[in-house]
Amino acid sequence: MQEKHLFEYAVIRLVPRVEREEFLNTGVILYCAAENFLQVKFSVNKARIEAMAPVQDIEEIEMRLEIFDQICRGSEEGGSIGRLPLASRFRWLTATRSTIVQVSPVHPGLCLDARETLEKLFEELVR
């Protein structure tokens, strides 16, 4: 029997008007130390975004979400944050902020495979 691993995740939310406290789930970020795993999966549904907030700059939203991916991968484009250890990158990405792209509180769980769990959470919470 495979051993289950502790993981943590947060939902990435698009908050077009912070003062209205309305949001649209656009992605999931998942960290699992045991699997040395930090990855984000997101989707930009232009029709849903435009229906919620027609004046939003879709390209800017996509750029901000791409930065999450760059930091998770530890790429050069992720800058100094992308060079931090995985746990520190996850904590930085899930820190409270009041911008158009925010994250939910962090939630823990147990998984057999972090990649499969990320896919499942994405389907359940974003699609």
N, C-alpha and C positions, 0 to 999 in steps of 0.2 A: 504494500500500500504506500502510495506517495505521501510525502509529508506536506502539509499545508504551510504556506508562508504568510506572514503578516504583510499587508499592503495598506497604503493610504491613497486616497483619491480626492479630487475636488472637481466640481463642475465649473466649466468656464462659461460665463454669462455675458451676453451683450446687454448693456444697460444704456439705451439711447438717451434717456432723460433721467438722470440720477434723482432729481427731485420727485419724480413720479413713482419711483421704486418698482418699475415694471422691467422685466428682463426676459430674454430669450436664451435658452440653453444652446450653446454653439459648440461645446467640446468637453472633453474630459482629460485630466492629467492624472497619471497614476505612477506611484513610486513604490517599489518593492526592494528593500535592501538585500534580502536573501538571494534575489535573482539579479542583483546589480542592474535594476531596470528603472528607467525614468523615461516616460514617453507621453506624448500628447496626441490626441486625435480630435480633429475639429472639422466642421462643415459650415460653409457660408451659404445659407439659403437666402439668396437675394430677394426672392419674392416675399418671404416671411419678414425679412428685415424692412423692406420697403413698405409693406403693409403696416408694420408697427411704427415706423419712423421714416417717412418718405424723404427726409432731407439728409439722411446719413450718407457719408462718403464710404461706399462699399470697399474701395481700394485701400483706404486707411484702415478699415476693420480687418481686412485680409492681411495687411502688413503687420498689424499688432499681433494677430494670431500666429503668423509665421515666426515672429520673434520668440514666442513660447516654444515652438518647435526647434529653433536654432539653439536656444538655451538648453533644452532637454538633450539634444544631440551633442552638446559641447562643441559646436562648430565655431570657427573663427568669427562668424557673424554674430555669435552670442556674446561677444565681448568678454569683459572681465567676469561677469556673472556666469557665463558659459564655461569658464575654467575652474569654477568651484567644484567641490565634491558633490556627488549626486544629491545627498540629503540636503545640503545647503542650497543647491539650485531649486529643489522642490519647495523648501521653506520660503525662498525668495519669490518664486512664482505664485505661491499661495498666500502671500502676505496681503492683508487688507489694503485696498486702494479704492479711490473714488473716481475712477476714470470710466470711459465707455466700456472697457473690457475688464470685468471683475471675476472673482472666483467665489464659489460657495465656501462654507466652512469645510475643513478637512474631515473626511470620514474614514474609519479603519475597516478592515475586513480580513478574511483569510482566503487564500487562493492556492490552487495547484499550479497554475500557469498565469503569470502576470499579463502576457500578451492576449490570451483568450479572455481574461477578466476585463481588460481594457475594451476589447471589442464588444463584449456583452454589456458593459456599462454604457458605452457609447450608443448602442442600439436602444437600450432601455430609456436613457435620459436625454438623448439629443434627437434621434430620428423620429 
